[in-house]
Amino acid sequence: MKTDPAAPYFPFYMIGLVSIGLASWLWIKTRSKPANKKKWFDVSAIVTGIYVGVFMSFILGLWDQFYLIPFPLLACVFIIYLNMRFTFFCDSCGKRSFSQSWLSRVFHCPHCGHKLK
């Protein structure tokens, strides 16, 4: 049986992904203003999306599946957009919340009821 050429890279990918997640979580948690939390959340979403997209492209290159590279990259861009568009930090309580309705113009904080958009 042929071994997978990408297998040695997956532990490094997971260590990097967990490191990005923990670092961004700690950094966002220590910010005092909701606007700063939102700004750094958007930055961490972009960094994580780029990290995942580059790794997926690298793995598809190792597997000689170059024609599939645009699909995961487009999926990463779409997921980054959704994270940035539908994640809010409340001005009143400072907690993070997610809008589940893509079409609704009004969204209230589920923790304190403050109007977010």
Protein Blocks (a to p, Z undefined) as FASTA:
>chain_A
ZZdfklmmmmmmmmmmmmmmmmmmmmmmmpmbfklmmmmmmmmmmmmmmmmmmmmmmmmm
mnopaklmmmmmmmmmmmmmmmmmmgccdfklopacddfbfkbcbdcdfknopafZZ
